[in-house]
Amino acid sequence: MERFDFDFSTNTVAPPANNDVEFDNATPSAVAHVNVSNMTNPGEDVHTLLLSMTVGTRLYVQDWNDHTLYAEFSVAAAPIDNTTWVDLPVTFVQAGGSLNNNQRITVFVETPYDLATTPPPTGGAGGWPTIDDVKNLLRLGDSTEDDAVVTTDLAAAIAWTINRVNPMYVPGSPTYIAPLPDPLFTVAQYEAARLYRRRDSVDGTIGWGDMGIVRVGPKDPDIETLIAPYLTIVLG
């Protein structure tokens, strides 16, 4: 999930002013277009990110200091580039109260991948690792005893990878450039194996013979090195 700060305008006629978000209708349930300035309230240029939004992306627009005032929409078609602002065709999801003119707002953005309950299908040429890929790495052999655990860990590892990398590297994304980079295959495979082994160190520590108790680090440096070139750059 991403979040950005803007000012809200009750104006319903495009274009929005600099730093503004406006709807094309004063009634949230009738809104068909959310018009967004390239520039956020702090001055970030999010033009490219706005244009990268895919169908199904959720926009949650909330008053800066009153959570009861909000409107939620789902992107219904490709964003429209208007140079200094972007037109987001949307469908209404839900709303509470009415957002105030010239009030600071926070816009939360959730992609279809954030919202998915399961990751994209695993396996296949150029795709994500399969359960067998992870089991081979763990040297679990032909035993199926822990298949359910490995499957869950693999799903979590793929979702974790997807949420961190640029969509152009994610199979199924409209901007995907095939094939899946080998380092990202390895990242998902090793992260899944790492999650599986965490059963032996659920409290963050593990016994190490005569050395006593050793703390398990929160990040694997090799995984971080492999994923680094593919990360989404977030301005904040």
C-alpha positions as a Python dict, from the first residue, in 0.01 Angstrom:
ca = {
    (1, 'M'): (0, 0, 0),
    (2, 'E'): (115, 351, -85),
    (3, 'R'): (-4, 676, 74),
    (4, 'F'): (14, 1035, -44),
    (5, 'D'): (-103, 1370, 91),
    (6, 'F'): (-301, 1620, -116),
    (7, 'D'): (-557, 1897, -69),
    (8, 'F'): (-920, 1824, -154),
    (9, 'S'): (-1121, 2050, -380),
    (10, 'T'): (-1500, 2039, -408),
    (11, 'N'): (-1465, 2178, -761),
    (12, 'T'): (-1609, 1923, -1006),
    (13, 'V'): (-1471, 2070, -1330),
    (14, 'A'): (-1121, 1965, -1440),
    (15, 'P'): (-838, 2043, -1424),
    (16, 'P'): (-751, 2023, -1054),
    (17, 'A'): (-528, 2292, -909),
    (18, 'N'): (-172, 2210, -808),
    (19, 'N'): (-163, 1970, -508),
    (20, 'D'): (-538, 1901, -541),
    (21, 'V'): (-762, 1599, -579),
    (22, 'E'): (-1116, 1656, -702),
    (23, 'F'): (-1414, 1443, -803),
    (24, 'D'): (-1631, 1499, -1112),
    (25, 'N'): (-1945, 1487, -900),
    (26, 'A'): (-2028, 1626, -556),
    (27, 'T'): (-2207, 1301, -468),
    (28, 'P'): (-1946, 1028, -404),
    (29, 'S'): (-2170, 746, -528),
    (30, 'A'): (-2204, 926, -863),
    (31, 'V'): (-1832, 991, -914),
    (32, 'A'): (-1692, 847, -1237),
    (33, 'H'): (-1360, 1033, -1249),
    (34, 'V'): (-1109, 1126, -981),
    (35, 'N'): (-882, 1402, -1108),
    (36, 'V'): (-541, 1419, -941),
    (37, 'S'): (-266, 1677, -965),
    (38, 'N'): (80, 1548, -1047),
    (39, 'M'): (210, 1723, -737),
    (40, 'T'): (124, 1615, -383),
    (41, 'N'): (86, 1853, -90),
    (42, 'P'): (452, 1807, 17),
    (43, 'G'): (560, 1865, -344),
    (44, 'E'): (625, 1510, -468),
    (45, 'D'): (574, 1449, -841),
    (46, 'V'): (367, 1129, -864),
    (47, 'H'): (273, 1159, -1232),
    (48, 'T'): (439, 832, -1333),
    (49, 'L'): (288, 641, -1043),
    (50, 'L'): (-62, 770, -1123),
    (51, 'L'): (-29, 655, -1484),
    (52, 'S'): (90, 310, -1373),
    (53, 'M'): (-234, 236, -1184),
    (54, 'T'): (-409, -70, -1324),
    (55, 'V'): (-775, -164, -1335),
    (56, 'G'): (-880, -280, -990),
    (57, 'T'): (-647, -49, -798),
    (58, 'R'): (-828, 90, -491),
    (59, 'L'): (-821, 459, -398),
    (60, 'Y'): (-914, 544, -41),
    (61, 'V'): (-943, 921, 2),
    (62, 'Q'): (-965, 1030, 366),
    (63, 'D'): (-976, 1358, 553),
    (64, 'W'): (-639, 1433, 713),
    (65, 'N'): (-762, 1434, 1074),
    (66, 'D'): (-1111, 1277, 1063),
    (67, 'H'): (-1134, 912, 962),
    (68, 'T'): (-1515, 929, 939),
    (69, 'L'): (-1487, 1145, 624),
    (70, 'Y'): (-1374, 932, 332),
    (71, 'A'): (-1453, 798, -13),
    (72, 'E'): (-1330, 476, -170),
    (73, 'F'): (-1314, 397, -541),
    (74, 'S'): (-1181, 128, -773),
    (75, 'V'): (-993, 222, -1090),
    (76, 'A'): (-1217, 115, -1381),
    (77, 'A'): (-1002, 195, -1685),
    (78, 'A'): (-655, 311, -1783),
    (79, 'P'): (-551, 648, -1636),
    (80, 'I'): (-564, 943, -1877),
    (81, 'D'): (-254, 1162, -1901),
    (82, 'N'): (-329, 1535, -1906),
    (83, 'T'): (33, 1650, -1865),
    (84, 'T'): (-2, 1829, -1531),
    (85, 'W'): (-275, 1605, -1390),
    (86, 'V'): (-418, 1256, -1433),
    (87, 'D'): (-779, 1153, -1485),
    (88, 'L'): (-857, 826, -1307),
    (89, 'P'): (-1179, 662, -1433),
    (90, 'V'): (-1334, 493, -1129),
    (91, 'T'): (-1630, 306, -989),
    (92, 'F'): (-1769, 389, -647),
    (93, 'V'): (-1708, 148, -357),
    (94, 'Q'): (-1815, 326, -37),
    (95, 'A'): (-1808, 660, 140),
    (96, 'G'): (-1862, 826, 476),
    (97, 'G'): (-1961, 1189, 525),
    (98, 'S'): (-1843, 1465, 291),
    (99, 'L'): (-1486, 1576, 235),
    (100, 'N'): (-1431, 1947, 296),
    (101, 'N'): (-1303, 2200, 45),
    (102, 'N'): (-936, 2297, 80),
    (103, 'Q'): (-889, 2036, 354),
    (104, 'R'): (-576, 1828, 357),
    (105, 'I'): (-640, 1463, 269),
    (106, 'T'): (-453, 1135, 255),
    (107, 'V'): (-489, 909, -45),
    (108, 'F'): (-419, 541, 13),
    (109, 'V'): (-344, 330, -295),
    (110, 'E'): (-380, -47, -300),
    (111, 'T'): (-295, -238, -616),
    (112, 'P'): (-473, -560, -718),
    (113, 'Y'): (-165, -743, -589),
    (114, 'D'): (-201, -583, -247),
    (115, 'L'): (-567, -685, -242),
    (116, 'A'): (-521, -1040, -371),
    (117, 'T'): (-584, -1319, -121),
    (118, 'T'): (-348, -1545, -315),
    (119, 'P'): (-41, -1469, -525),
    (120, 'P'): (-23, -1528, -901),
    (121, 'P'): (-1, -1895, -1009),
    (122, 'T'): (331, -2057, -934),
    (123, 'G'): (546, -2262, -1166),
    (124, 'G'): (581, -2262, -1542),
    (125, 'A'): (859, -2140, -1768),
    (126, 'G'): (972, -1798, -1656),
    (127, 'G'): (729, -1804, -1364),
    (128, 'W'): (757, -1817, -987),
    (129, 'P'): (914, -2116, -809),
    (130, 'T'): (696, -2418, -740),
    (131, 'I'): (661, -2607, -414),
    (132, 'D'): (904, -2866, -554),
    (133, 'D'): (1164, -2593, -616),
    (134, 'V'): (1143, -2495, -250),
    (135, 'K'): (1143, -2855, -126),
    (136, 'N'): (1453, -2931, -335),
    (137, 'L'): (1629, -2631, -182),
    (138, 'L'): (1533, -2752, 166),
    (139, 'R'): (1633, -3110, 78),
    (140, 'L'): (1297, -3244, 196),
    (141, 'G'): (1297, -3526, -56),
    (142, 'D'): (971, -3692, -164),
    (143, 'S'): (798, -3650, 172),
    (144, 'T'): (466, -3469, 151),
    (145, 'E'): (430, -3428, 526),
    (146, 'D'): (505, -3054, 522),
    (147, 'D'): (364, -2969, 179),
    (148, 'A'): (88, -2753, 327),
    (149, 'V'): (340, -2551, 528),
    (150, 'V'): (574, -2508, 231),
    (151, 'T'): (281, -2403, 10),
    (152, 'T'): (175, -2136, 259),
    (153, 'D'): (532, -2010, 301),
    (154, 'L'): (581, -1999, -75),
    (155, 'A'): (262, -1798, -123),
    (156, 'A'): (376, -1551, 143),
    (157, 'A'): (723, -1526, -14),
    (158, 'I'): (582, -1452, -361),
    (159, 'A'): (339, -1194, -222),
    (160, 'W'): (624, -1032, -25),
    (161, 'T'): (837, -1014, -341),
    (162, 'I'): (552, -874, -554),
    (163, 'N'): (475, -602, -300),
    (164, 'R'): (835, -481, -303),
    (165, 'V'): (932, -486, -670),
    (166, 'N'): (838, -266, -964),
    (167, 'P'): (527, -407, -1141),
    (168, 'M'): (723, -433, -1467),
    (169, 'Y'): (892, -739, -1314),
    (170, 'V'): (568, -903, -1193),
    (171, 'P'): (405, -1170, -1412),
    (172, 'G'): (45, -1072, -1482),
    (173, 'S'): (107, -698, -1449),
    (174, 'P'): (8, -490, -1756),
    (175, 'T'): (361, -346, -1762),
    (176, 'Y'): (534, -685, -1718),
    (177, 'I'): (844, -741, -1928),
    (178, 'A'): (891, -1120, -1956),
    (179, 'P'): (1056, -1334, -1844),
    (180, 'L'): (1069, -1319, -1464),
    (181, 'P'): (1427, -1221, -1376),
    (182, 'D'): (1623, -1514, -1236),
    (183, 'P'): (1721, -1320, -921),
    (184, 'L'): (1352, -1269, -833),
    (185, 'F'): (1285, -1640, -881),
    (186, 'T'): (1568, -1706, -635),
    (187, 'V'): (1442, -1437, -395),
    (188, 'A'): (1097, -1600, -372),
    (189, 'Q'): (1248, -1949, -345),
    (190, 'Y'): (1492, -1857, -68),
    (191, 'E'): (1243, -1640, 120),
    (192, 'A'): (1000, -1934, 122),
    (193, 'A'): (1273, -2163, 255),
    (194, 'R'): (1366, -1902, 514),
    (195, 'L'): (1005, -1881, 634),
    (196, 'Y'): (989, -2260, 658),
    (197, 'R'): (1303, -2273, 872),
    (198, 'R'): (1164, -1999, 1098),
    (199, 'R'): (956, -2268, 1266),
    (200, 'D'): (1277, -2350, 1453),
    (201, 'S'): (1322, -1988, 1565),
    (202, 'V'): (976, -1843, 1616),
    (203, 'D'): (1104, -1620, 1898),
    (204, 'G'): (1390, -1486, 1687),
    (205, 'T'): (1656, -1707, 1846),
    (206, 'I'): (1803, -2050, 1774),
    (207, 'G'): (2027, -2287, 1966),
    (208, 'W'): (2381, -2310, 1827),
    (209, 'G'): (2551, -2593, 2016),
    (210, 'D'): (2831, -2481, 2246),
    (211, 'M'): (2781, -2122, 2129),
    (212, 'G'): (2448, -2110, 2311),
    (213, 'I'): (2158, -1900, 2183),
    (214, 'V'): (2204, -1701, 1861),
    (215, 'R'): (1964, -1429, 1747),
    (216, 'V'): (1823, -1466, 1396),
    (217, 'G'): (1850, -1146, 1191),
    (218, 'P'): (1529, -990, 1055),
    (219, 'K'): (1666, -978, 699),
    (220, 'D'): (1872, -1209, 482),
    (221, 'P'): (2153, -999, 327),
    (222, 'D'): (2174, -1223, 20),
    (223, 'I'): (1799, -1186, -48),
    (224, 'E'): (1824, -809, -3),
    (225, 'T'): (2116, -793, -246),
    (226, 'L'): (1930, -996, -509),
    (227, 'I'): (1607, -796, -486),
    (228, 'A'): (1767, -449, -468),
    (229, 'P'): (1787, -376, -845),
    (230, 'Y'): (1415, -449, -889),
    (231, 'L'): (1267, -252, -598),
    (232, 'T'): (993, 5, -644),
    (233, 'I'): (1126, 352, -567),
    (234, 'V'): (891, 527, -324),
    (235, 'L'): (916, 898, -263),
    (236, 'G'): (844, 991, 94),
}
